[in-house]
Amino acid sequence: MFKHLKSDLPASIVVFFVALPLCLGIALASGAPLFSGLIAGIIGGIVVGALSGSNIGVSSPAAGLAAIVLTAIGALGGYQNFLVAVVLGGVIQLVFGILKAGIIGYYFPSSVIKGMLTGIGIIIILKQIPHFFGYDSDPEGDFAFFQVDGENTFSEILNTVNNISPGATLIAIIGLAILILWDSVLTKKSKIFQLIQESVVAVAVGIIYYLSTADHEVLGISKEHLVSVPVPENLTSFFGQFSFPNFSAITNPQIWVTGFTIALVASLETLLCVEATDKLDPYKNVTPTNRELLAQGTGNIISGLIGGLPITQVIVRSSANIQSGGRTKLSAIIHGFFLLFSVILIPTVLNMIPLSVLAAILFIVGYKLAKPALFKKMYDLGWKQSIPFFVTVIGIIFTDLLIGIGLGLCVGIFVILLKSYQNSHFLRKEKNTDGKDIIKMTLAEEVTFFNKGAILKELESIPVKHVLRN
């Protein structure tokens, strides 16, 4: 596993910088303690990363569960009661894995999976535009169209025009320039630029900029535009941030309903992400889906027991891992340790990182998922591939991940049924042994009741003189 450390270590650094604001933002959007998002990120990296069969998947708190978490905390009477549902959700995922329910992941059409990746890429870019310009009203990690701050994706961008922070915008532009030039120019000039990760340089420059302009009236960056990691006064106060489930509430039927909902949604998101990351993986590794459900279930049990949010495999961190050259599960595990050690040892330093610089890093991730050339490629494949693709993309942008995929899947199923209807039989003219013209009908290998109407209609249209029974 360590033979690819020179690839996995730089990738883990990028994943760490991507995961840090998203873990905090998803916790904020979920109405949960900020530290709960970091717990889930740490467990997702170290525990799930170690148990998973995926070489490049990264697990963490998921934006798709934020609305469920937000509603459940209030409905169940507090966060400690909600943690019981998280633990139950993990147990149910273990049952899913034992029952080999992971096979469901193999039945999503490739056009829908490509649409999912592209839609998420566009969402990342759209959601990071406000943060890039220093407008942080909506927390990082809120990927739904209707946001927790009462706005939607596009109204938030319009609001940004009147709330631009000059300092945050300037360092974001500098950070984006570093990322682009480093990758496209500098790495080709010298090996030293290949050894140092561009995201580390961009973040370091961001911290230096914040410190050097702290007192500047115009170019200074206020604290609301920075990462906000809880800073414990000592080790005792650090451990005091952990929460524990109130198992006396386990008799509440609503907790079991919430647990099953978490298990179902988290499993679907994980299986979708597994399919997507396996398609992105340049080395074409295949992730064992049942083992992934077992790993996710274990991670959710542990996360729930110590106060963390629900965990799924997540496409944003996973794609960042792939794009940064991650080769084995070590990159996900190391990123988890980076999260752990940084929140213990250097939370004050983390709180000097401008969110706009991290938005620049996410811009690159989003662009690589939604390159313009992909739209033309899908269009050229014909309507049977392109329509499910575009429906999925549009659905994800204007609703959320699961609804968008559901819409694309419905269209994909309709296309499959239509193809089955059209290809149920084939007609061709022949001559029989007497030299007379006949029409021969050849049925497809598999014909169902769905094809019955088309076949009968075709048979009724054939003149009796052409019919040959054999």
Residue pairs with C-beta under 8 A, 6 or more apart in sequence:
1 328
1 329
1 330
2 330
4 327
4 328
4 330
5 330
7 325
7 326
7 327
7 331
8 326
8 327
8 328
8 330
8 331
8 334
9 331
9 334
10 197
10 324
10 325
11 320
11 321
11 324
11 325
11 326
11 327
11 331
12 321
12 326
12 330
12 331
12 332
12 333
12 334
12 335
12 338
13 197
13 199
13 200
13 324
13 335
13 338
14 197
14 199
14 320
14 321
14 323
14 324
14 361
15 58
15 317
15 320
15 321
15 324
15 326
15 331
15 332
15 335
16 335
16 338
16 339
16 342
17 199
17 200
17 203
17 358
17 361
18 316
18 317
18 320
18 358
18 361
18 362
18 365
19 41
19 45
19 58
19 60
19 317
19 335
19 339
20 41
20 227
20 229
20 339
20 342
20 350
20 353
20 358
21 140
21 141
21 227
21 355
21 358
22 37
22 60
22 61
22 63
22 140
22 141
22 316
22 317
23 37
23 38
23 40
23 41
23 60
23 61
23 141
23 339
24 34
24 37
24 38
24 139
24 140
24 141
24 227
24 228
24 229
25 37
25 139
25 140
25 141
25 142
26 37
26 61
26 62
26 63
26 66
26 139
26 140
26 141
26 142
26 309
27 33
27 34
27 35
27 36
27 37
27 38
27 61
27 309
28 34
28 37
28 139
28 140
28 141
29 63
29 66
29 70
29 138
29 139
29 141
29 142
29 148
30 36
30 37
30 61
30 65
30 66
30 69
30 70
30 73
30 309
31 69
31 70
31 73
31 74
32 69
32 73
32 79
32 82
32 309
33 79
33 241
33 243
33 307
34 228
34 229
34 230
35 230
35 241
35 242
35 307
36 61
36 79
36 243
36 307
36 308
36 309
37 61
37 141
37 308
37 309
38 229
38 339
38 343
39 242
39 303
39 306
39 307
39 308
39 309
40 60
40 61
40 303
40 308
40 309
40 310
40 311
41 60
41 61
41 336
41 339
42 308
42 336
42 339
42 340
43 299
43 302
43 303
43 306
43 308
43 311
43 336
44 58
44 59
44 60
44 61
44 299
44 303
44 311
44 332
44 336
45 58
45 59
45 60
45 332
45 333
45 334
45 335
45 336
45 337
45 339
46 333
46 336
46 337
46 340
47 295
47 298
47 299
47 302
47 336
48 59
48 295
48 296
48 298
48 299
48 311
48 313
48 332
49 58
49 59
49 329
49 332
49 333
49 335
49 336
50 329
50 333
51 291
51 294
51 295
51 298
51 299
52 59
52 287
52 291
52 292
52 295
52 296
52 313
52 329
52 332
53 287
53 288
53 291
53 292
53 295
54 274
54 277
54 285
54 287
54 292
54 313
54 329
55 281
55 283
55 285
55 287
55 326
55 327
55 328
55 329
56 277
56 280
56 281
56 285
56 318
56 321
56 322
56 326
56 327
56 329
56 331
56 332
57 273
57 274
57 277
57 287
57 292
57 313
57 318
57 321
57 332
58 313
58 314
58 317
58 318
58 320
58 321
58 331
58 332
58 335
59 270
59 295
59 296
59 299
59 311
59 312
59 313
59 314
59 332
60 311
60 312
60 314
60 317
61 141
61 308
61 309
61 310
61 311
61 314
62 266
62 269
62 310
62 311
62 312
62 314
63 141
63 142
63 143
63 144
63 314
63 401
64 143
64 265
64 269
64 312
64 400
64 401
64 402
65 262
65 265
65 266
65 269
65 309
65 310
65 312
66 141
66 142
66 144
66 148
67 144
67 400
68 258
68 261
68 262
68 265
69 82
69 309
69 310
70 148
72 82
72 85
72 258
73 79
73 82
75 254
75 258
76 82
76 85
76 249
76 252
76 254
76 255
76 258
77 249
78 246
79 243
79 307
80 243
80 244
80 245
80 246
80 249
81 245
81 246
81 249
81 252
81 255
82 258
83 243
83 244
83 245
83 246
83 304
83 305
83 307
84 245
84 246
84 247
84 249
84 250
84 255
84 259
84 304
85 255
85 256
85 258
85 259
85 262
85 304
86 245
86 259
86 262
86 300
86 303
86 304
86 308
86 309
86 310
87 245
87 259
87 300
87 301
87 304
87 305
88 250
88 255
88 256
88 258
88 259
88 260
88 262
88 263
89 258
89 259
89 260
89 261
89 262
89 263
89 266
89 300
89 304
89 310
90 263
90 296
90 297
90 298
90 299
90 300
90 301
90 302
90 303
90 304
91 259
91 297
91 301
92 259
92 260
92 263
92 297
93 263
93 266
93 267
93 293
93 294
93 296
93 297
93 300
94 293
94 294
94 297
94 298
94 301
95 297
96 102
96 263
96 267
96 293
96 297
97 290
97 291
97 292
97 293
97 294
97 297
98 294
100 290
101 267
101 290
101 293
102 271
102 288
102 289
102 290
102 291
102 292
102 293
103 289
103 290
104 268
104 271
104 289
105 271
105 272
105 274
105 275
105 289
106 275
106 289
108 271
108 272
108 275
108 405
108 409
109 388
109 408
109 409
109 412
109 416
110 279
111 378
111 381
111 385
111 386
111 388
111 389
111 392
111 408
111 412
112 388
112 389
112 392
112 405
112 408
112 409
112 412
113 272
113 275
113 276
113 279
114 279
114 374
114 378
114 389
115 388
115 389
115 390
115 391
115 392
115 393
115 396
115 404
115 405
115 408
116 272
116 276
116 315
116 392
116 396
116 401
116 404
116 405
116 408
117 276
117 279
117 280
117 315
117 319
117 369
117 370
118 369
118 370
118 374
118 375
118 389
118 392
118 393
119 370
119 392
119 393
119 394
119 395
119 396
119 397
119 401
119 404
120 143
120 315
120 316
120 319
120 366
120 369
120 370
120 396
120 401
121 365
121 366
121 367
121 368
121 369
121 370
122 366
122 370
122 393
122 396
122 397
123 143
123 153
123 366
123 396
123 397
124 143
124 316
124 362
124 363
124 365
124 366
124 369
125 363
125 366
125 367
125 370
126 153
126 154
126 157
126 397
127 138
127 142
127 143
127 153
128 359
128 362
128 363
128 366
129 157
129 160
129 359
130 136
130 137
130 138
130 156
130 157
130 159
130 160
131 140
131 355
131 356
131 358
131 359
132 168
132 169
132 172
132 356
132 359
132 360
132 363
133 160
133 163
133 164
133 165
133 168
133 169
133 172
133 356
134 163
134 164
134 165
134 166
134 167
134 168
134 169
134 172
134 221
134 225
134 355
134 356
135 156
135 159
135 160
135 163
135 164
135 165
136 224
136 225
136 355
137 149
137 151
137 156
137 159
137 163
138 147
138 148
138 149
138 151
138 156
139 148
139 149
140 355
140 358
142 148
142 149
143 400
143 401
144 399
144 400
145 152
145 153
145 397
145 398
145 399
145 400
146 152
147 153
147 156
149 156
151 159
153 397
165 221
165 222
165 225
165 356
166 218
166 219
167 209
167 213
167 216
167 218
167 219
167 220
167 221
167 225
168 221
168 225
168 354
168 355
168 356
169 356
170 209
170 219
171 205
171 206
171 209
171 210
171 221
171 354
171 356
171 357
172 354
172 356
172 357
172 359
172 360
173 360
174 202
174 205
174 209
175 202
175 203
175 205
175 206
175 356
175 357
175 360
175 361
176 202
176 360
176 363
176 364
178 198
178 201
178 202
178 205
179 198
179 199
179 202
179 360
179 361
179 364
180 364
182 193
182 198
182 201
183 198
183 364
186 193
187 193
187 194
197 324
199 361
202 357
202 360
202 361
203 353
203 357
203 358
205 357
206 353
206 354
206 356
206 357
207 349
207 352
207 353
209 221
209 354
210 221
210 226
210 352
210 353
210 354
211 352
213 219
213 220
213 221
214 220
214 221
221 354
221 356
223 351
225 354
225 355
225 356
226 351
226 352
226 353
226 354
226 355
227 350
227 351
227 352
227 353
227 355
227 358
228 351
229 342
229 343
229 347
229 350
229 351
230 241
230 343
230 347
231 347
231 348
231 351
232 238
232 240
232 241
232 347
238 344
241 307
242 306
242 307
243 306
243 307
244 305
244 306
244 307
245 304
245 305
249 255
262 300
262 310
263 297
263 300
265 402
266 296
266 300
266 310
266 311
266 312
267 293
267 296
268 402
269 312
269 313
269 314
269 401
269 402
270 292
270 293
270 296
270 312
270 313
271 289
271 292
271 293
272 315
272 401
272 405
273 312
273 313
273 314
273 315
273 318
274 287
274 289
274 292
274 313
276 315
276 318
276 319
277 287
277 313
277 315
277 318
277 319
277 322
278 284
278 285
278 286
278 287
280 318
280 319
280 322
281 322
282 322
283 327
292 313
296 311
296 312
296 313
299 311
300 310
300 311
302 308
303 309
303 310
303 311
304 310
316 362
316 365
317 335
319 365
319 368
319 369
320 365
321 331
321 332
321 335
323 364
323 365
323 368
324 331
326 332
342 349
342 350
343 350
378 385
378 386
378 389
378 390
379 386
384 415
384 419
387 411
387 415
388 408
388 409
388 411
388 412
388 415
389 408
391 407
391 408
391 411
392 404
392 405
392 407
392 408
392 411
393 404
394 404
395 403
395 404
395 405
395 406
395 407
395 408
396 403
396 404
396 405
397 404
398 404
399 407
417 450
420 444
420 448
420 450
420 451
421 450
421 451
421 454
422 454
423 444
424 443
424 444
424 447
424 450
424 451
424 454
424 455
425 441
425 442
425 443
425 444
425 447
425 451
425 454
425 455
425 458
426 441
426 442
426 444
427 439
427 440
427 441
427 442
427 458
427 462
428 439
428 440
428 442
429 437
429 438
429 439
429 440
430 437
430 438
430 439
430 440
431 437
431 438
432 438
432 468
437 466
438 466
438 467
438 468
439 462
439 466
439 467
440 468
441 455
441 458
441 459
441 462
443 455
444 451
447 455
